[in-house]
């Protein structure tokens, strides 16, 4: 029973025999690659737990939050809250040279979204979950006034 209480990441690392790794040296686009998925998973969890609606409506809600324009806005809002270490990761993400851009976002917004994703990826891979959740909460609250209340 105690084994079931480990984190998902720890379970994956153990079951797949994955070695430890220093994520500070990874390219910002590598961090953004995982950060994009982590952000979407967190937003899906928030929407799922706060609302009761058909999956199609949930999907619309989630895509409105995880799109590049929304991510860029969240990134700009939380930037003053970042530590120097986190801001360095964010700046590296914003300065990345992706080989494509989002079809529904400006290049500037796409790079800001990439910066947020890189920061999320960095915090996630370093298992700084409380900080990650706190920054996402702060960004969503500042962006949309979303709070901890559940809608039924």
Buried (B, 14 or more C-beta within 10 A) or exposed (E): EEEEEEEEEEEEBEEEEEEEEEBEEBEBBBBBBBBBBBBBEBBBEBBBEBEEBEEEEBEEBBEEBBBBBBBBBBBBBBBEBBEEEBBBBBBBBBEBEEEEBBEEBEEEBBBBBBBBBBBBBBBBBBEBBEBBEBBBBBBBEBBEEBEEEEEE
